[in-house]
Amino acid sequence: MAKTKTTFFCQNCGTQHAKWVGQCGACKEWNTIVEEVLQKEEKRSWKQAKTGRGIVNKPLKIIDIQTNPEERIITNNKELDTVLGGGLVKGSV
């Protein structure tokens, strides 16, 4: 079960506080801080999640992905070149 989130507000000036304090730091009034439960936000499924720009990412087929061939620096170690996909790429190390 999710933990209920609460915050504290000054009844006099409306300043928000992370925890209860006896005196409001903004208006300097005493005993005006009250606790309020923050409204729980509904969790959305991953299908409903969107990026910040409102665009939904869609999967691509591997054959549809285009790459530019990079110039590779061949090392003298054949096994290392195989692991690196054919050699070192400039800026990869």
The 8 nearest C-alpha neighbors of each residue, nearest first, counted from 0:
[[1, 2, 3, 39, 4, 42, 41, 40],
 [2, 0, 3, 4, 39, 40, 42, 41],
 [1, 3, 4, 0, 5, 39, 36, 37],
 [4, 2, 1, 5, 36, 37, 39, 38],
 [5, 3, 37, 36, 2, 6, 39, 38],
 [4, 6, 36, 37, 35, 3, 34, 7],
 [5, 7, 35, 17, 34, 16, 36, 18],
 [6, 8, 34, 16, 33, 15, 35, 18],
 [9, 7, 15, 32, 33, 14, 13, 16],
 [8, 10, 32, 13, 31, 14, 11, 12],
 [11, 9, 31, 13, 12, 32, 8, 33],
 [10, 12, 9, 13, 31, 28, 26, 14],
 [11, 13, 14, 9, 10, 26, 25, 8],
 [14, 12, 9, 8, 10, 11, 15, 32],
 [13, 15, 9, 8, 12, 16, 25, 23],
 [14, 16, 8, 7, 13, 9, 17, 6],
 [15, 17, 7, 18, 8, 6, 14, 19],
 [18, 16, 6, 7, 15, 19, 5, 8],
 [19, 17, 16, 7, 20, 6, 34, 5],
 [18, 20, 7, 32, 21, 16, 17, 34],
 [21, 19, 22, 18, 23, 32, 16, 30],
 [20, 22, 30, 29, 23, 19, 32, 31],
 [21, 23, 29, 28, 20, 27, 30, 24],
 [24, 22, 27, 25, 28, 26, 29, 9],
 [23, 25, 27, 26, 22, 28, 14, 20],
 [24, 26, 23, 27, 14, 12, 28, 22],
 [25, 27, 28, 23, 24, 12, 11, 22],
 [28, 26, 23, 24, 25, 22, 29, 31],
 [29, 27, 23, 26, 22, 31, 30, 11],
 [28, 30, 22, 31, 21, 23, 27, 32],
 [31, 29, 21, 32, 22, 28, 23, 20],
 [30, 32, 10, 9, 29, 11, 33, 28],
 [33, 31, 9, 8, 30, 10, 7, 19],
 [34, 32, 7, 8, 9, 31, 35, 10],
 [33, 35, 7, 6, 8, 5, 36, 32],
 [36, 34, 6, 5, 7, 37, 33, 8],
 [37, 35, 5, 4, 38, 6, 34, 3],
 [36, 38, 5, 4, 39, 35, 6, 3],
 [39, 37, 40, 36, 4, 5, 3, 35],
 [38, 40, 37, 41, 3, 4, 36, 42],
 [41, 39, 42, 38, 37, 43, 4, 3],
 [42, 40, 43, 39, 38, 44, 1, 47],
 [41, 43, 40, 44, 39, 45, 48, 47],
 [44, 42, 47, 41, 48, 45, 46, 40],
 [43, 45, 46, 47, 48, 42, 41, 49],
 [44, 46, 48, 47, 43, 49, 42, 55],
 [47, 45, 44, 48, 43, 49, 55, 56],
 [46, 48, 44, 45, 43, 49, 55, 42],
 [49, 47, 45, 46, 43, 44, 50, 55],
 [50, 48, 55, 53, 54, 47, 51, 56],
 [49, 51, 53, 52, 54, 55, 48, 56],
 [50, 52, 53, 49, 54, 55, 48, 56],
 [53, 51, 50, 54, 49, 55, 56, 48],
 [52, 54, 50, 49, 51, 55, 48, 56],
 [55, 53, 52, 50, 49, 56, 51, 57],
 [54, 56, 49, 57, 50, 53, 48, 47],
 [57, 55, 54, 58, 49, 50, 59, 48],
 [56, 58, 55, 59, 54, 60, 46, 49],
 [57, 59, 56, 60, 61, 55, 63, 64],
 [60, 58, 61, 57, 63, 64, 62, 56],
 [59, 61, 63, 62, 58, 64, 57, 65],
 [60, 62, 63, 64, 59, 65, 58, 66],
 [61, 63, 60, 64, 65, 59, 66, 58],
 [64, 62, 60, 61, 65, 59, 66, 58],
 [65, 63, 61, 62, 66, 60, 59, 67],
 [66, 64, 63, 67, 62, 61, 68, 60],
 [67, 65, 68, 64, 69, 63, 62, 61],
 [66, 68, 69, 65, 70, 64, 71, 88],
 [67, 69, 66, 70, 71, 65, 88, 85],
 [70, 68, 71, 67, 88, 89, 66, 87],
 [69, 71, 88, 68, 72, 89, 87, 86],
 [72, 70, 88, 86, 87, 69, 73, 85],
 [71, 73, 87, 86, 88, 74, 70, 89],
 [72, 74, 86, 71, 87, 80, 75, 85],
 [75, 73, 76, 86, 72, 80, 77, 79],
 [74, 76, 77, 73, 80, 79, 78, 86],
 [75, 77, 79, 74, 78, 80, 73, 81],
 [78, 76, 80, 79, 75, 81, 74, 73],
 [79, 77, 81, 80, 76, 82, 83, 75],
 [80, 78, 82, 76, 81, 77, 83, 86],
 [79, 81, 86, 85, 83, 77, 78, 82],
 [82, 80, 78, 84, 79, 85, 83, 77],
 [81, 83, 79, 80, 84, 78, 85, 86],
 [84, 82, 80, 86, 81, 85, 79, 87],
 [85, 83, 81, 82, 86, 80, 87, 79],
 [84, 86, 80, 81, 83, 71, 73, 87],
 [87, 85, 80, 73, 71, 72, 83, 84],
 [86, 88, 72, 71, 83, 89, 73, 91],
 [89, 87, 71, 91, 90, 72, 70, 86],
 [88, 90, 91, 87, 71, 70, 72, 92],
 [89, 91, 92, 88, 87, 71, 69, 72],
 [92, 90, 88, 89, 87, 83, 71, 86],
 [91, 90, 89, 87, 88, 83, 86, 72]]
